[in-house]
């Protein structure tokens, strides 16, 4: 098996994860969890969103979280930026973050339901956001939701996904995430798309963002990895995920994929034991069992002790 020696893990739990929690999490708890995550060897973290407070009340404290979290050398901090207004708000603390994460969907219906815009309208807005963000020295990452299937439209044509990605690359986006927003991807499809990506998007870093909605999260990670992908978005504790269909589980758990990668000899730089401790803390803060398997069973090196 040809695998990369090292992959990049982009932790999105504090944004993608917290955003989907029904009970409001206290700002102090969010900041504490983020500060713990940045001490695990993690190199990339998305900490919040600058979406309007009435749209996602859970992340209304985004500016405060950004201000209060500790900046650590070697840790790239990203914030989710929905539009130009959000970017302007984030840039009031321009020295507190490094990357702007942008998003749109590959299917018209999902994009319309999510941001009330057509894909063309989203692209036009993002073009402006990327220009402003880059002028402010921010690296731009764009994530394309429903890249592997749409809950409303079903099949999504990979040609359409690449067409959108190429437009984003033309704006100056440095990294593009292909997201399986509602867990519809299968490993064969993932292998095909990630194998094609470097030719379709030369010079662009490609990131995989999988959900474990139907239990295929780690299988999809392996398929992408074997196809050459070396950057993955995941969420501690398996927090997050689109609440559609109702009751769906979240992003693949960071500790589950880190465990798998380390056991296969692929390095991430993450201290798994420390990571599991942070997920346990998150579980205590949120007050319910989280979906991560490694959180329940413990890392492999602990054997059956469950520590
Ligand atoms: Zn997600």
Boltz pocket constraint, residues with backbone or C-beta under 6 A from the ligand:
constraints:
  - pocket:
      binder: B
      contacts: [[A, 16], [A, 181], [A, 209], [A, 210], [A, 211], [A, 240], [A, 241], [A, 242], [A, 251]]
      max_distance: 6.0
